[in-house]
Amino acid sequence: MGDGNQAGIEMGPLVTDEHRKRVTGYIDKGEAEGAVPLLDGRAVTKEKAKGYFVGPTIFDRVTPEMTIAKEEIFGLCSR
């Protein structure tokens, strides 16, 4: 993770803080609806990199009626 313009970086930051909040809001909602985060991207910290980072997130116990199962959540985008 780091500056997406640098060689060797596989995961860059989100474009805006608004987008970061939207993505982490989906993680919050998934958890509130009963899904269990096995890997929680909200816990990512980037000490040296500037930007709006959300790490990979993997849920367990997701059911078809949950928001995170019905909506496409894009943690990477460009405007």
C-alpha positions as a printed NumPy array, in Angstrom:
array([[  0.   ,   0.   ,   0.   ],
       [  1.181,   3.484,  -0.743],
       [  1.421,   6.047,  -3.52 ],
       [ -0.233,   4.35 ,  -6.495],
       [  2.123,   6.161,  -8.883],
       [  5.176,   4.421,  -7.433],
       [  6.566,   1.154,  -8.804],
       [  5.767,  -1.899,  -6.734],
       [  2.664,  -0.433,  -5.107],
       [ -0.332,  -2.715,  -5.533],
       [ -2.907,  -0.749,  -3.55 ],
       [ -3.221,   3.011,  -3.499],
       [ -5.462,   5.359,  -1.535],
       [ -9.064,   6.226,  -2.314],
       [ -9.654,   9.485,  -4.14 ],
       [-11.348,  11.477,  -1.363],
       [-12.13 ,  11.283,   2.327],
       [-15.825,  11.184,   1.357],
       [-15.171,   7.981,  -0.596],
       [-13.218,   6.477,   2.32 ],
       [-16.139,   7.225,   4.63 ],
       [-18.582,   5.639,   2.164],
       [-16.511,   2.44 ,   1.939],
       [-15.995,   2.178,   5.709],
       [-19.723,   2.867,   6.132],
       [-20.452,  -0.298,   4.146],
       [-18.085,  -2.217,   6.418],
       [-19.907,  -0.791,   9.449],
       [-23.282,  -1.705,   7.94 ],
       [-22.185,  -5.249,   7.128],
       [-21.081,  -5.748,  10.701],
       [-24.299,  -4.179,  12.061],
       [-26.359,  -6.558,   9.897],
       [-24.547,  -9.576,  11.361],
       [-21.626, -10.251,   9.022],
       [-18.327, -11.008,  10.744],
       [-15.207,  -9.238,   9.435],
       [-12.331, -11.704,   9.189],
       [-10.026,  -9.077,   7.721],
       [-10.99 ,  -5.505,   8.603],
       [ -9.805,  -2.758,   6.258],
       [-10.83 ,  -0.082,   8.741],
       [ -7.843,  -1.069,  10.878],
       [ -5.284,  -0.081,   8.226],
       [ -2.916,   2.703,   9.144],
       [ -0.396,   4.278,   6.825],
       [  2.215,   6.077,   8.853],
       [  4.279,   7.491,   6.001],
       [  1.849,   7.562,   3.079],
       [ -0.6  ,  10.382,   2.599],
       [ -4.09 ,   9.568,   1.457],
       [ -7.376,   7.935,   2.29 ],
       [ -6.634,   4.258,   2.816],
       [ -8.991,   1.362,   3.447],
       [ -7.389,  -2.044,   3.493],
       [ -8.763,  -5.297,   2.127],
       [-11.856,  -6.51 ,   3.936],
       [-13.224, -10.055,   4.055],
       [-16.524, -10.987,   5.714],
       [-17.874, -14.296,   6.976],
       [-21.528, -15.129,   7.698],
       [-22.888, -12.937,   4.911],
       [-26.467, -13.687,   3.91 ],
       [-28.165, -12.749,   0.629],
       [-30.374, -10.06 ,   2.208],
       [-27.431,  -8.078,   3.644],
       [-26.536,  -4.776,   2.012],
       [-22.938,  -5.891,   1.421],
       [-24.229,  -8.901,  -0.53 ],
       [-26.636,  -6.885,  -2.693],
       [-24.619,  -3.783,  -3.553],
       [-21.343,  -3.403,  -5.383],
       [-18.821,  -1.726,  -3.127],
       [-15.904,  -0.212,  -4.959],
       [-12.939,   0.675,  -2.815],
       [-11.032,   1.796,  -5.89 ],
       [-12.339,   4.474,  -8.179],
       [-11.347,   7.456, -10.205],
       [-13.313,  10.597, -10.837]])
